[in-house]
Amino acid sequence: MLGNVALAFGPWLVRLADTGPVAAGFWRLALALPFLFLLARAAGQPVHWPGRRLNLAIALAALFFAADLAAWHAGIRLTKLGNATLFGNISSFAFAAYGLWLARKWPTHMQAVALTLAAAGCAALMAGSAELSARHLRGDLLALAAGLLYGFYLIIVERARAPGRLAPLPLLFLASLYGAAMLLPLSLVLGERLLPSEWTPLIALAIGSQVIGQGLLVYALGHVPPLVVGLALLTQPAISAFIGWVAYGETMTALDWTGALAIGIALVLVRLRPGRRAAN
């Protein structure tokens, strides 16, 4: 949940950055590298090069993540903040479905209720804050593509975080390193502005979204079922709506609050264990 709060500030910071959208993604990853390296050492998780197979998996995850950032950052500047956050989090349902497939079973009654509530909450937020129009179509499609790419990234990272494979901080450091190496040449080829006149939004993006947000998310992937992580990702649109209210004066309607509440209840329900009440 803390990771998702940090990640929800990302779209706002991308808007504030005065570089190109792909360049903002590059700086998000590159500026985070020294922090991740020092945190890994302090946590007793020194960065090391894994075996060839795992290294290839991390590189593939980085490719999906770099493509996600490039598409999403471009979409953020071509559509409304609410649209970009909602479409960018389509990965929530994809990752939740992956968790159920991994478990080789249909959702329990409580999980089904949680998924239904989460979907209803997401729909309420979209009805309250998103605006579908031809003017925003390009940005919406980019954000939607980014959400699907992010889902593939999460699946690969979840498998790389399997017990006995790789600790969270070295994994995130390597994925960030590879992703930055992919985004820099893309930004140059696109002719974007690379160096900002104001570094504050980019530093905040690197620390908030990559070090704190992604760091906590990658850690959670080794301890929390994918279904829970998928539903937790849906808190980002609700938090982004709140940020829009504070930063831009965008009104949060009763429908927005209802959607946010439904997602919160879904997160509580999906964590309930069968028989807990009987055990008490």
RADA-V803008 format. One record per helix or strand of 3 or more residues. SS is the DSSP state (@ for helix, = for strand). FROM is the first residue (numbers start at 1). TO is the last residue. If there is no record, write none. Layout:
ss=SS from=FROM to=TO
ss=SS from=FROM to=TO
This chain:
ss=@ from=2 to=8
ss=@ from=10 to=16
ss=@ from=21 to=30
ss=@ from=33 to=42
ss=@ from=52 to=76
ss=@ from=81 to=88
ss=@ from=91 to=103
ss=@ from=109 to=129
ss=@ from=134 to=160
ss=@ from=168 to=189
ss=@ from=200 to=221
ss=@ from=226 to=233
ss=@ from=235 to=248
ss=@ from=254 to=271
ss=@ from=276 to=279
